[in-house]
Amino acid sequence: MELVRNCSHGSDIVTYFEKRGKQIKVIKTSLTKEGRENLKKEIEGRLWYSRQLNHENKSVPATVVIDSAHYMRIEYDYLQGVKADCRKGLVPNAGILEKLVGHYASIWPYNNGESTTLHGDLSIDNVIEGDGCIRIIDWEHFRESSTFWGYDALYAIFETLWFGMRERAKPQSREIKIIKKLISILNSTSFLQRDNKDKPLMSVIGYLQNNKAMWGEQLEKCPNKLPVLLYSKEQVSLIDHMISEKDSD
C-alpha cells in the first residue's frame, strides 16, 4: 500500500494505491461530510466521463466500497501512464495541453449556449497520458451543468501559464503564441462564445469569483487551490490584450 495524498490543498480526502496481485487499485477515503460529498462527485464524474468516451480503450468508473454516515471509501483501477508537471510552466507543457484541449473539444457536450459540464480542477496534473491517448482524472468537483463551454480547458491553459509566470509580471511572446493556438482549437468547434474567446482569462476568473461556493471549505482553507485566482488585475488585462492582438506578418 502506498500513500499518495493526505488531505492536500485543503481537501478532506486521503488517496493511496493498493496492490492486489497484478492489479493496482486507487483508493480514496474521507471521514468528513464535505469529503464524502466530493467522493460522490468523483463517482458521478467518472461515470459521466466514461459515457463521453463511449467505452473506448479504458473504462474509468469508480466503485463505492463503504458509504456510511461518517466514512466513505471508493476505489477504481489504476491507469498506467505519465503525468505532466504544471509547475514547469506553459512552454514545456505545450504538447500535453494541445492534446488535452483537443480531447476536451472532441468530447465535451455543447448545449446551445446553455451551461455545460464542469470538471472543476482540470489541471494538467490531473491528466494521464498513455497508450496513445489521454485520460482525465480527479472528478471531485464535478457538476453536470454548471459552466460555459470551454471553461475547464481554458482553466488548464491559464493555470499552467501562471506557474511559468510566478517570477515574471507578464507572459513571453512564445507563451501567448501557444495560448492563441490552443484557443483556436476550441474556437474551431464554433462552441466557444465570443466573450469567452475575446477575454478568456477574465471569463475564467469571473466564473470562479462568482462560484467560489462550489469548492466549499476547501478553497477557504487553501486559497492557492485555484492558482488562476492569483493573477493580478493588471496581469489579467495585459494577458487578454496580448491574446486579442493580431500576429504581425
C-alpha positions in Angstrom: 0.0 0.0 0.0 1.3 3.4 -0.9 0.0 6.8 0.3 -0.4 9.3 -2.5 -2.1 12.3 -0.9 -3.2 13.0 2.6 -5.8 15.8 2.7 -3.6 18.1 0.4 -4.7 21.5 -0.8 -7.4 21.8 1.8 -9.0 18.5 0.8 -10.6 16.1 3.3 -9.7 13.1 1.2 -6.9 10.6 1.6 -5.7 8.8 -1.6 -3.5 5.8 -1.8 -2.6 2.9 -4.1 -3.2 -0.7 -3.1 -1.6 -3.6 -5.0 -3.7 -6.8 -5.3 -1.6 -9.4 -7.2 -1.0 -7.9 -10.6 -3.8 -5.3 -10.1 -3.4 -1.8 -8.6 -6.4 0.0 -7.2 -6.7 3.7 -6.4 -8.4 4.1 -3.0 -10.0 7.3 -1.8 -11.4 7.8 1.7 -12.9 10.5 3.8 -14.3 11.0 7.3 -16.0 14.4 6.8 -19.2 15.5 5.3 -17.6 17.7 2.6 -15.1 14.9 1.8 -17.8 12.3 1.4 -19.8 14.7 -0.9 -16.7 15.2 -3.0 -16.2 11.4 -3.3 -19.8 11.2 -4.5 -19.0 13.8 -7.1 -16.0 11.7 -8.1 -18.3 8.7 -8.7 -20.7 10.8 -10.8 -17.9 12.5 -12.8 -16.2 9.3 -13.7 -19.5 7.7 -14.8 -20.3 10.8 -16.9 -16.8 10.8 -18.4 -17.0 7.1 -19.3 -20.2 7.8 -21.3 -18.5 10.6 -23.2 -15.6 8.3 -24.1 -18.2 5.8 -25.5 -16.3 2.9 -23.9 -13.2 3.4 -26.0 -9.9 2.0 -24.7 -10.2 2.0 -20.9 -13.2 2.3 -18.6 -13.0 4.9 -15.8 -15.9 4.4 -13.4 -15.3 4.1 -9.6 -16.9 1.7 -7.2 -18.3 2.6 -3.7 -16.9 0.2 -1.2 -18.2 1.7 2.0 -20.7 4.6 2.4 -21.8 5.3 5.9 -22.8 8.4 7.9 -19.2 9.0 9.0 -16.9 7.3 6.5 -16.8 6.7 2.7 -14.3 4.7 0.6 -14.3 4.4 -3.1 -11.9 2.6 -5.5 -11.1 2.4 -9.2 -8.5 0.8 -11.4 -5.0 2.5 -11.6 -4.4 3.9 -15.0 -0.9 3.3 -16.4 0.7 6.3 -18.0 2.6 9.6 -17.4 1.5 12.7 -15.6 2.7 16.2 -16.7 4.0 18.7 -14.2 2.2 22.1 -14.4 5.0 23.7 -12.3 7.2 23.6 -15.3 5.0 26.2 -17.0 3.4 26.6 -20.4 6.2 26.1 -22.9 7.4 22.6 -21.7 3.8 21.5 -21.4 2.5 22.8 -24.8 2.3 19.3 -26.2 0.1 17.8 -23.5 -2.0 21.0 -23.4 -2.7 20.7 -27.1 -3.8 17.0 -26.6 -5.9 18.0 -23.6 -7.7 20.9 -25.4 -8.3 18.7 -28.4 -9.7 15.9 -26.2 -12.0 18.5 -24.5 -13.2 19.9 -27.8 -13.9 16.4 -29.1 -16.0 15.0 -26.2 -17.4 17.9 -24.2 -21.1 18.4 -24.9 -22.4 21.8 -26.2 -25.9 22.7 -25.1 -26.8 25.6 -27.5 -25.1 28.2 -25.3 -26.6 26.8 -22.1 -24.3 25.7 -19.2 -22.2 22.6 -19.7 -20.4 20.1 -17.5 -17.7 21.2 -15.0 -14.7 19.2 -14.0 -13.7 21.9 -11.6 -10.0 21.1 -11.3 -8.7 20.5 -14.8 -5.0 20.9 -14.2 -2.6 19.0 -16.5 -1.6 17.3 -13.2 -5.0 15.6 -13.5 -4.3 14.2 -16.9 -2.7 10.8 -17.6 -1.1 10.2 -21.0 -0.5 6.6 -22.1 -1.4 4.0 -24.8 -1.7 6.7 -27.4 -4.4 8.6 -25.6 -5.0 10.9 -22.6 -7.5 10.4 -19.7 -8.8 13.0 -17.2 -8.7 12.0 -13.5 -9.8 13.5 -10.1 -13.5 14.4 -10.6 -14.2 15.5 -7.0 -15.7 18.9 -8.1 -17.9 17.5 -10.9 -21.1 19.3 -11.8 -23.1 18.1 -14.8 -24.5 21.5 -15.8 -22.7 24.5 -14.3 -20.3 26.4 -16.5 -19.8 27.9 -20.0 -18.4 25.7 -22.8 -14.6 25.8 -22.8 -14.2 26.8 -19.2 -12.2 23.7 -18.0 -9.9 23.8 -21.0 -9.2 27.5 -20.6 -8.6 27.0 -16.9 -5.9 24.3 -17.6 -4.2 26.7 -20.0 -4.1 29.7 -17.7 -3.1 27.6 -14.6 -0.1 26.2 -16.5 0.8 29.8 -17.6 0.6 31.0 -14.0 3.2 28.5 -12.8 5.6 29.7 -15.6 4.9 33.3 -14.7 5.4 33.1 -10.9 8.6 35.3 -11.1 7.5 37.4 -14.0 5.0 40.2 -14.3 4.0 39.4 -17.9 4.0 36.4 -20.3 6.5 35.8 -23.0 5.5 36.2 -26.6 6.0 32.5 -27.3 3.6 31.7 -24.4 1.0 33.9 -26.0 1.6 32.2 -29.3 0.9 28.8 -27.7 -2.2 30.1 -26.0 -3.6 31.5 -29.2 -3.1 28.1 -30.9 -4.9 26.3 -28.1 -7.8 28.7 -28.1 -8.0 28.3 -31.9 -8.6 24.6 -31.3 -11.6 25.4 -29.0 -12.8 28.1 -31.4 -12.7 25.6 -34.4 -15.8 23.9 -32.9 -17.7 27.2 -33.0 -18.9 26.4 -29.5 -16.7 29.0 -27.7 -18.8 32.1 -27.1 -17.4 35.5 -28.3 -16.9 37.0 -24.7 -15.1 33.9 -23.6 -12.9 33.9 -26.7 -12.1 37.7 -26.7 -11.3 37.9 -22.9 -10.6 34.2 -22.0 -8.7 34.8 -18.7 -11.2 37.4 -17.4 -14.0 34.9 -18.3 -12.4 32.1 -16.3 -11.7 34.3 -13.3 -15.2 35.9 -13.4 -16.7 32.4 -13.3 -14.5 31.4 -10.4 -15.2 34.5 -8.4 -19.0 34.1 -8.8 -19.0 30.4 -7.9 -16.5 30.0 -5.1 -19.1 28.2 -3.0 -18.9 25.2 -5.3 -15.4 24.5 -4.0 -16.7 24.8 -0.4 -14.4 24.9 2.6 -11.5 23.5 0.6 -11.0 26.9 -1.1 -11.3 28.8 2.2 -8.6 26.5 3.8 -6.3 26.6 0.8 -6.7 29.9 -1.3 -3.9 28.5 -3.6 -6.2 25.6 -4.6 -7.1 27.5 -7.8 -4.0 29.4 -8.9 -5.8 31.3 -11.6 -7.4 33.4 -8.9 -3.9 34.7 -8.0 -3.4 36.7 -11.2 -3.4 40.5 -10.5 -6.0 42.7 -12.3 -3.2 44.2 -14.3 -1.9 40.8 -15.4 -5.4 39.7 -16.4 -5.9 42.8 -18.6 -2.5 42.5 -20.1 -2.7 38.8 -20.9 -6.2 39.1 -22.5 -5.0 42.1 -24.5 -1.9 40.2 -25.8 -4.1 37.3 -26.8 -6.5 39.5 -28.7 -3.7 41.3 -30.6 -3.3 40.2 -34.2 0.0 38.5 -35.0 2.4 40.6 -37.1 3.4 39.4 -40.5 
